[in-house]
Amino acid sequence: MRCLPIRALLPALLLVLSLILPGLPHAVAAAEDPAEDLWVALAQGRAAVVMRHALAPGTGDPAAFDPADCATQRNLDAAGRAQARAIGDAFRAAGIDQARVHSSVWCRCRETAELLDLGPVEVLPALNSFFRDRGRADEQTAALREFLAAREGDGPVVLVTHQVNITALTGVYPSSGELIFVTRDSAAGTVGRALPAAP
């Protein structure tokens, strides 16, 4: 019996996948451009973005760090501010010009969130860094999962936070300014990543 080449079976396989994928919860359907699918999932509320703040030279914060005083913190530099604006432009290029934006109280996160220019920025304590207090990781990650699970129907949601928070939530070690697309439920499963081009 002669076997059909895989190329001949491809149309049938794609048809089967198109029938199956819509029934899978939180699935991001496959298309010619997977990156475009991520933005569509965000716009439709099937995914949220968890984003590491833009470029801020250094690691951690100075010993005299005060969350209420930006002068005591590690902050965005000019490249970081330009990066944050460019990321906001990437959202708009994808058709998203408004979002519910939440941020860590840290100045580098709030400035990143504001420079995205996607709407008012609301501080969310679950996004605060636990770099200095790893004992808070489980509690804050659980609170962030609960927050995501309660966001159904909110439209696009963008969360600006820190590397340690994103890694605890997703297992991903993000670059500065990297967007991690996650499911909007308590699993917060990673469905994709994007690092918009620098200006």
NORSULTA-V20045 format. One line per field, one symbol per residue. ss: DSSP state (a for helix, b for strand, c for the rest). phi: phi as a letter, one per 30 degrees, with the letter a starting at -180 (. if undefined). A space follows every 50 residues. Layout:
ss=???
phi=???
This chain:
ss=cccccaaaaaaaaaaaaaaaaccccccccccccaaaaaaaaaacccbbbb bbcccccccccccccbccbaaacccccaaaaaaaaaaaaaaaaccccccb bbbcccaaaaaaaaaaccccbbbcaaaccccccaaaaaaaaaaaaaaaac ccccccbbbbbcaaaaaaaaccccccccbbbbbccccccbbbbbccccc
phi=.ddddedddeedddddddddeddddidcddadbeddedddddddidbbcc bdedebejbibdedebdcbddccdbdcedddddddddeddddddjccbad cbbddedddddeddddhckeccdbedcddcedbdddeddddddddddddc ceidiebbccbceddddddbiccddeidccdbdcaddhddclbbbeddd
